[in-house]
Amino acid sequence: MKKLLALLLALMFCLPAFAAVDWTAMTDEEITAEIEAAQAELASRGTAPAAEEQGYKALEKGSKGDDVKALQKRLIELNYLSGTADGSFGGKTASAVSLFQTTAGLTATGIADAETQEALFASDAPKAKVYQKLQYKAMSRDPDSYEGNLYKFDGKVLQVGESGNRIWMRVATRGGYNDVVYVTYTRGDNEGRILEDDRITVYGTSEGLYTYETVLGASVTIPKIDADSITVK
């Protein structure tokens, strides 16, 4: 919306008749169509608004200044970037931009183009998920207090099963058979398989406790995590 407003102001300045249109009665799609028609007319006259008047300027590694500082402040506000906004676009800022792009469903380039900035500064921009370190004993003792929260942990895959892209695993958080977590995960189409003995990092949501029966008939209850993502080391 901010980009649309910037375009409207620039085109109203160039085309007086354009300012007389009742924009409040039009949808975003209709406004966009009118803008494109006006831009085409101005281009034919050789008087199209300058690129910087049409919205956000792309920011990337090496960019500096107040625009970068504003970008960084917004990334910090949404938990994608830590530290302070120094106005210098470096590697950390590029990584934060990439993470936001992935979360927002955009192509992860690390470059804050106009589309990325429009999504980032929108009032409904998605916040980054913040995963806490899993506290196994505390979660096992009082699962209701942890259910629904985000956690991450490292572990070794003891057992894994698959049904299409849906996976279930028993993962030992200390490498042996102690402190085992039951993990479910939907693997992406381009992701490789997860195998027994793999060392992985799990990021996911606590779903309380899970109870299963061993081959010897014993009942075992362990914490359960539904994973958002899994990294194989």
Summary of the structure (lengths in Angstrom):
residues: 233
radius of gyration: 24.9
end to end distance: 41.7
largest distance: 83.1
contacts: 639
relative contact order: 0.10
helix: 36%
strand: 27%
